């Protein structure tokens, strides 16, 4: 009933198992990936983004690291290059450069 049709040596294709993959297993590292190497802490904290014009935008910090943060907004809008980030719950008050942004989310790199 449970008869083996092939021996174990015939089932394993050693040439296939030892062959190198035809495509690379990982993509080359980019400058943004290198900048992200700090440990991230996933948070959900309300923050205020201070604009150079004196205005503010309310957002939610999604994750924070020593070098930057990711923030999401309820409404669409582009941020200027330099902003201030204030999150009282996290005792965070820093200036930051906007590294990337899409419709509702932006990546910030803290200035030294």
ZAROGU-695338 format. One record per atom (N, C-alpha, C): residue number from 1; residue in three letters; atom name; y, x, z. Coordinates in steps of 0.05 Angstrom, whole numbers, plus 5000, padded with zeros to 4 digits. Example, Ala and Ser with C-alpha at 12.3 -4.5 7.8 and 13.67 -1.06 7.14 Angstrom:
BEGIN
[1 'ala' 'N' [4886 5264 5156]];
[1 'ala' 'CA' [4910 5246 5156]];
[1 'ala' 'C' [4934 5264 5156]];
[2 'ser' 'N' [4955 5257 5142]];
[2 'ser' 'CA' [4979 5273 5143]];
[2 'ser' 'C' [5001 5258 5157]];
This chain:
BEGIN
[1 'unk' 'N' [4976 5016 5000]];
[1 'unk' 'CA' [5000 5000 5000]];
[1 'unk' 'C' [5025 5017 5000]];
[2 'unk' 'N' [5027 5038 5017]];
[2 'unk' 'CA' [5050 5055 5018]];
[2 'unk' 'C' [5043 5083 5007]];
[3 'unk' 'N' [5033 5083 4983]];
[3 'unk' 'CA' [5024 5108 4971]];
[3 'unk' 'C' [5048 5123 4959]];
[4 'unk' 'N' [5048 5149 4963]];
[4 'unk' 'CA' [5069 5166 4951]];
[4 'unk' 'C' [5062 5171 4922]];
[5 'unk' 'N' [5082 5168 4905]];
[5 'unk' 'CA' [5076 5173 4877]];
[5 'unk' 'C' [5082 5202 4869]];
[6 'unk' 'N' [5101 5215 4882]];
[6 'unk' 'CA' [5107 5243 4877]];
[6 'unk' 'C' [5106 5260 4902]];
[7 'unk' 'N' [5100 5285 4899]];
[7 'unk' 'CA' [5101 5302 4923]];
[7 'unk' 'C' [5130 5308 4930]];
[8 'unk' 'N' [5134 5318 4954]];
[8 'unk' 'CA' [5162 5324 4963]];
[8 'unk' 'C' [5175 5345 4946]];
[9 'unk' 'N' [5161 5365 4937]];
[9 'unk' 'CA' [5173 5386 4921]];
[9 'unk' 'C' [5182 5375 4894]];
[10 'unk' 'N' [5170 5354 4884]];
[10 'unk' 'CA' [5178 5343 4858]];
[10 'unk' 'C' [5202 5324 4862]];
[11 'unk' 'N' [5206 5313 4885]];
[11 'unk' 'CA' [5228 5294 4890]];
[11 'unk' 'C' [5255 5309 4892]];
[12 'unk' 'N' [5255 5332 4904]];
[12 'unk' 'CA' [5280 5347 4909]];
[12 'unk' 'C' [5287 5364 4885]];
[13 'unk' 'N' [5310 5359 4873]];
[13 'unk' 'CA' [5320 5375 4851]];
[13 'unk' 'C' [5338 5397 4862]];
[14 'unk' 'N' [5327 5421 4867]];
[14 'unk' 'CA' [5342 5442 4880]];
[14 'unk' 'C' [5365 5452 4863]];
[15 'unk' 'N' [5361 5453 4837]];
[15 'unk' 'CA' [5383 5462 4820]];
[15 'unk' 'C' [5407 5443 4822]];
[16 'unk' 'N' [5403 5418 4825]];
[16 'unk' 'CA' [5424 5398 4828]];
[16 'unk' 'C' [5437 5401 4855]];
[17 'unk' 'N' [5421 5405 4876]];
[17 'unk' 'CA' [5432 5407 4903]];
[17 'unk' 'C' [5449 5432 4907]];
[18 'unk' 'N' [5443 5454 4894]];
[18 'unk' 'CA' [5457 5479 4898]];
[18 'unk' 'C' [5480 5483 4878]];
[19 'unk' 'N' [5482 5465 4859]];
[19 'unk' 'CA' [5503 5468 4838]];
[19 'unk' 'C' [5531 5462 4850]];
[20 'unk' 'N' [5551 5477 4841]];
[20 'unk' 'CA' [5578 5472 4850]];
[20 'unk' 'C' [5589 5446 4839]];
[21 'unk' 'N' [5606 5431 4854]];
[21 'unk' 'CA' [5617 5406 4843]];
[21 'unk' 'C' [5635 5412 4819]];
[22 'unk' 'N' [5635 5393 4800]];
[22 'unk' 'CA' [5650 5397 4776]];
[22 'unk' 'C' [5680 5394 4780]];
[23 'unk' 'N' [5688 5379 4801]];
[23 'unk' 'CA' [5717 5375 4807]];
[23 'unk' 'C' [5722 5386 4834]];
[24 'unk' 'N' [5747 5395 4839]];
[24 'unk' 'CA' [5753 5407 4865]];
[24 'unk' 'C' [5751 5386 4887]];
[25 'unk' 'N' [5742 5394 4910]];
[25 'unk' 'CA' [5738 5375 4932]];
[25 'unk' 'C' [5764 5368 4946]];
[26 'unk' 'N' [5785 5384 4945]];
[26 'unk' 'CA' [5810 5377 4957]];
[26 'unk' 'C' [5833 5385 4938]];
[27 'unk' 'N' [5855 5370 4940]];
[27 'unk' 'CA' [5878 5376 4924]];
[27 'unk' 'C' [5892 5400 4935]];
[28 'unk' 'N' [5907 5414 4918]];
[28 'unk' 'CA' [5923 5437 4928]];
[28 'unk' 'C' [5943 5428 4948]];
[29 'unk' 'N' [5949 5445 4967]];
[29 'unk' 'CA' [5968 5438 4988]];
[29 'unk' 'C' [5996 5439 4978]];
[30 'unk' 'N' [6012 5418 4983]];
[30 'unk' 'CA' [6040 5418 4974]];
[30 'unk' 'C' [6058 5425 4998]];
[31 'unk' 'N' [6083 5429 4992]];
[31 'unk' 'CA' [6102 5436 5013]];
[31 'unk' 'C' [6105 5414 5034]];
[32 'unk' 'N' [6103 5389 5026]];
[32 'unk' 'CA' [6106 5367 5045]];
[32 'unk' 'C' [6082 5367 5063]];
[33 'unk' 'N' [6058 5372 5053]];
[33 'unk' 'CA' [6034 5373 5070]];
[33 'unk' 'C' [6036 5395 5090]];
[34 'unk' 'N' [6047 5418 5082]];
[34 'unk' 'CA' [6050 5440 5101]];
[34 'unk' 'C' [6070 5432 5123]];
[35 'unk' 'N' [6091 5419 5116]];
[35 'unk' 'CA' [6111 5410 5135]];
[35 'unk' 'C' [6100 5390 5155]];
[36 'unk' 'N' [6079 5375 5147]];
[36 'unk' 'CA' [6067 5355 5164]];
[36 'unk' 'C' [6046 5365 5184]];
[37 'unk' 'N' [6043 5391 5186]];
[37 'unk' 'CA' [6021 5402 5202]];
[37 'unk' 'C' [6025 5398 5232]];
[38 'unk' 'N' [6048 5390 5242]];
[38 'unk' 'CA' [6051 5385 5270]];
[38 'unk' 'C' [6035 5360 5278]];
[39 'unk' 'N' [6026 5360 5302]];
[39 'unk' 'CA' [6010 5337 5312]];
[39 'unk' 'C' [6028 5312 5312]];
[40 'unk' 'N' [6018 5291 5301]];
[40 'unk' 'CA' [6032 5265 5300]];
[40 'unk' 'C' [6023 5247 5323]];
[41 'unk' 'N' [6042 5233 5334]];
[41 'unk' 'CA' [6036 5213 5354]];
[41 'unk' 'C' [6042 5186 5342]];
[42 'unk' 'N' [6022 5169 5340]];
[42 'unk' 'CA' [6027 5142 5329]];
[42 'unk' 'C' [6040 5125 5351]];
[43 'unk' 'N' [6063 5115 5344]];
[43 'unk' 'CA' [6078 5098 5363]];
[43 'unk' 'C' [6087 5073 5349]];
[44 'unk' 'N' [6097 5054 5364]];
[44 'unk' 'CA' [6109 5030 5353]];
[44 'unk' 'C' [6133 5025 5371]];
[45 'unk' 'N' [6156 5037 5364]];
[45 'unk' 'CA' [6179 5036 5381]];
[45 'unk' 'C' [6204 5030 5364]];
[46 'unk' 'N' [6220 5012 5374]];
[46 'unk' 'CA' [6245 5005 5360]];
[46 'unk' 'C' [6264 5029 5361]];
[47 'unk' 'N' [6278 5033 5340]];
[47 'unk' 'CA' [6298 5055 5339]];
[47 'unk' 'C' [6323 5046 5324]];
[48 'unk' 'N' [6344 5061 5328]];
[48 'unk' 'CA' [6369 5056 5314]];
[48 'unk' 'C' [6375 5080 5297]];
[49 'unk' 'N' [6380 5076 5272]];
[49 'unk' 'CA' [6388 5097 5253]];
[49 'unk' 'C' [6418 5096 5251]];
[50 'unk' 'N' [6431 5118 5258]];
[50 'unk' 'CA' [6460 5120 5257]];
[50 'unk' 'C' [6468 5132 5230]];
[51 'unk' 'N' [6484 5118 5215]];
[51 'unk' 'CA' [6493 5127 5189]];
[51 'unk' 'C' [6518 5143 5191]];
[52 'unk' 'N' [6524 5162 5173]];
[52 'unk' 'CA' [6549 5177 5174]];
[52 'unk' 'C' [6574 5160 5172]];
[53 'unk' 'N' [6572 5137 5160]];
[53 'unk' 'CA' [6595 5119 5157]];
[53 'unk' 'C' [6602 5104 5182]];
[54 'unk' 'N' [6585 5107 5203]];
[54 'unk' 'CA' [6589 5093 5228]];
[54 'unk' 'C' [6572 5069 5232]];
[55 'unk' 'N' [6558 5060 5211]];
[55 'unk' 'CA' [6541 5037 5212]];
[55 'unk' 'C' [6514 5044 5224]];
[56 'unk' 'N' [6498 5024 5230]];
[56 'unk' 'CA' [6472 5028 5241]];
[56 'unk' 'C' [6451 5011 5227]];
[57 'unk' 'N' [6426 5019 5228]];
[57 'unk' 'CA' [6404 5003 5218]];
[57 'unk' 'C' [6382 5004 5239]];
[58 'unk' 'N' [6371 4981 5245]];
[58 'unk' 'CA' [6349 4978 5264]];
[58 'unk' 'C' [6323 4981 5249]];
[59 'unk' 'N' [6305 4998 5260]];
[59 'unk' 'CA' [6279 5002 5248]];
[59 'unk' 'C' [6258 5006 5269]];
[60 'unk' 'N' [6234 5011 5260]];
[60 'unk' 'CA' [6211 5016 5278]];
[60 'unk' 'C' [6199 5043 5272]];
[61 'unk' 'N' [6197 5060 5293]];
[61 'unk' 'CA' [6184 5086 5289]];
[61 'unk' 'C' [6154 5081 5288]];
[62 'unk' 'N' [6141 5091 5267]];
[62 'unk' 'CA' [6112 5087 5264]];
[62 'unk' 'C' [6097 5112 5275]];
[63 'unk' 'N' [6107 5135 5270]];
[63 'unk' 'CA' [6096 5159 5282]];
[63 'unk' 'C' [6117 5181 5285]];
[64 'unk' 'N' [6113 5198 5304]];
[64 'unk' 'CA' [6132 5219 5311]];
[64 'unk' 'C' [6117 5245 5315]];
[65 'unk' 'N' [6129 5267 5306]];
[65 'unk' 'CA' [6118 5293 5312]];
[65 'unk' 'C' [6142 5311 5321]];
[66 'unk' 'N' [6136 5336 5326]];
[66 'unk' 'CA' [6157 5354 5335]];
[66 'unk' 'C' [6177 5360 5312]];
[67 'unk' 'N' [6168 5357 5287]];
[67 'unk' 'CA' [6186 5363 5265]];
[67 'unk' 'C' [6197 5339 5250]];
[68 'unk' 'N' [6188 5315 5256]];
[68 'unk' 'CA' [6198 5292 5241]];
[68 'unk' 'C' [6187 5265 5250]];
[69 'unk' 'N' [6193 5244 5235]];
[69 'unk' 'CA' [6184 5217 5242]];
[69 'unk' 'C' [6182 5200 5216]];
[70 'unk' 'N' [6168 5178 5219]];
[70 'unk' 'CA' [6166 5159 5197]];
[70 'unk' 'C' [6177 5133 5209]];
[71 'unk' 'N' [6196 5120 5195]];
[71 'unk' 'CA' [6208 5096 5205]];
[71 'unk' 'C' [6207 5074 5183]];
[72 'unk' 'N' [6203 5050 5193]];
[72 'unk' 'CA' [6201 5027 5174]];
[72 'unk' 'C' [6223 5006 5181]];
[73 'unk' 'N' [6234 4994 5160]];
[73 'unk' 'CA' [6256 4975 5164]];
[73 'unk' 'C' [6247 4947 5155]];
[74 'unk' 'N' [6261 4927 5164]];
[74 'unk' 'CA' [6255 4899 5156]];
[74 'unk' 'C' [6267 4893 5129]];
[75 'unk' 'N' [6290 4906 5123]];
[75 'unk' 'CA' [6304 4900 5098]];
[75 'unk' 'C' [6305 4924 5080]];
[76 'unk' 'N' [6310 4919 5055]];
[76 'unk' 'CA' [6312 4941 5036]];
[76 'unk' 'C' [6339 4955 5039]];
[77 'unk' 'N' [6339 4980 5031]];
[77 'unk' 'CA' [6364 4995 5032]];
[77 'unk' 'C' [6359 5025 5031]];
[78 'unk' 'N' [6376 5039 5018]];
[78 'unk' 'CA' [6373 5068 5016]];
[78 'unk' 'C' [6389 5082 5039]];
[79 'unk' 'N' [6377 5103 5049]];
[79 'unk' 'CA' [6390 5119 5070]];
[79 'unk' 'C' [6404 5142 5058]];
[80 'unk' 'N' [6426 5152 5070]];
[80 'unk' 'CA' [6439 5176 5060]];
[80 'unk' 'C' [6422 5201 5069]];
[81 'unk' 'N' [6429 5224 5060]];
[81 'unk' 'CA' [6414 5248 5065]];
[81 'unk' 'C' [6411 5255 5095]];
[82 'unk' 'N' [6432 5252 5110]];
[82 'unk' 'CA' [6433 5259 5138]];
[82 'unk' 'C' [6437 5234 5155]];
[83 'unk' 'N' [6420 5230 5176]];
[83 'unk' 'CA' [6423 5207 5193]];
[83 'unk' 'C' [6418 5216 5222]];
[84 'unk' 'N' [6425 5199 5241]];
[84 'unk' 'CA' [6418 5203 5269]];
[84 'unk' 'C' [6396 5183 5277]];
[85 'unk' 'N' [6378 5191 5294]];
[85 'unk' 'CA' [6356 5174 5303]];
[85 'unk' 'C' [6358 5172 5333]];
[86 'unk' 'N' [6359 5147 5343]];
[86 'unk' 'CA' [6360 5142 5372]];
[86 'unk' 'C' [6338 5122 5379]];
[87 'unk' 'N' [6320 5131 5397]];
[87 'unk' 'CA' [6298 5114 5407]];
[87 'unk' 'C' [6298 5116 5437]];
[88 'unk' 'N' [6311 5099 5452]];
[88 'unk' 'CA' [6313 5101 5481]];
[88 'unk' 'C' [6285 5101 5495]];
[89 'unk' 'N' [6267 5086 5485]];
[89 'unk' 'CA' [6240 5084 5498]];
[89 'unk' 'C' [6226 5111 5497]];
[90 'unk' 'N' [6231 5127 5476]];
[90 'unk' 'CA' [6218 5153 5473]];
[90 'unk' 'C' [6236 5176 5482]];
[91 'unk' 'N' [6260 5170 5492]];
[91 'unk' 'CA' [6280 5190 5499]];
[91 'unk' 'C' [6286 5208 5476]];
[92 'unk' 'N' [6290 5196 5453]];
[92 'unk' 'CA' [6294 5211 5428]];
[92 'unk' 'C' [6322 5206 5418]];
[93 'unk' 'N' [6337 5228 5414]];
[93 'unk' 'CA' [6364 5226 5402]];
[93 'unk' 'C' [6367 5252 5386]];
[94 'unk' 'N' [6363 5250 5360]];
[94 'unk' 'CA' [6363 5273 5342]];
[94 'unk' 'C' [6377 5267 5316]];
[95 'unk' 'N' [6386 5288 5303]];
[95 'unk' 'CA' [6395 5285 5275]];
[95 'unk' 'C' [6372 5292 5257]];
[96 'unk' 'N' [6372 5280 5234]];
[96 'unk' 'CA' [6349 5284 5215]];
[96 'unk' 'C' [6358 5283 5186]];
[97 'unk' 'N' [6342 5296 5170]];
[97 'unk' 'CA' [6346 5295 5141]];
[97 'unk' 'C' [6325 5276 5129]];
[98 'unk' 'N' [6333 5260 5111]];
[98 'unk' 'CA' [6314 5241 5098]];
[98 'unk' 'C' [6299 5257 5076]];
[99 'unk' 'N' [6273 5260 5080]];
[99 'unk' 'CA' [6256 5275 5062]];
[99 'unk' 'C' [6246 5258 5039]];
[100 'unk' 'N' [6237 5234 5045]];
[100 'unk' 'CA' [6228 5215 5025]];
[100 'unk' 'C' [6234 5187 5035]];
[101 'unk' 'N' [6235 5168 5016]];
[101 'unk' 'CA' [6239 5140 5023]];
[101 'unk' 'C' [6229 5122 5000]];
[102 'unk' 'N' [6218 5099 5008]];
[102 'unk' 'CA' [6211 5079 4989]];
[102 'unk' 'C' [6225 5053 4997]];
[103 'unk' 'N' [6215 5031 4989]];
[103 'unk' 'CA' [6229 5005 4993]];
[103 'unk' 'C' [6236 5000 5022]];
[104 'unk' 'N' [6216 5002 5040]];
[104 'unk' 'CA' [6220 4995 5068]];
[104 'unk' 'C' [6215 5018 5088]];
[105 'unk' 'N' [6205 5041 5079]];
[105 'unk' 'CA' [6197 5063 5096]];
[105 'unk' 'C' [6211 5089 5088]];
[106 'unk' 'N' [6216 5106 5108]];
[106 'unk' 'CA' [6228 5132 5103]];
[106 'unk' 'C' [6216 5153 5121]];
[107 'unk' 'N' [6214 5177 5110]];
[107 'unk' 'CA' [6204 5200 5125]];
[107 'unk' 'C' [6228 5218 5132]];
[108 'unk' 'N' [6230 5224 5158]];
[108 'unk' 'CA' [6253 5240 5167]];
[108 'unk' 'C' [6243 5267 5178]];
[109 'unk' 'N' [6258 5288 5172]];
[109 'unk' 'CA' [6253 5314 5184]];
[109 'unk' 'C' [6276 5321 5202]];
[110 'unk' 'N' [6269 5326 5228]];
[110 'unk' 'CA' [6289 5332 5248]];
[110 'unk' 'C' [6302 5359 5242]];
[111 'unk' 'N' [6329 5359 5247]];
[111 'unk' 'CA' [6344 5384 5244]];
[111 'unk' 'C' [6342 5401 5269]];
[112 'unk' 'N' [6344 5427 5266]];
[112 'unk' 'CA' [6342 5444 5289]];
[112 'unk' 'C' [6369 5448 5302]];
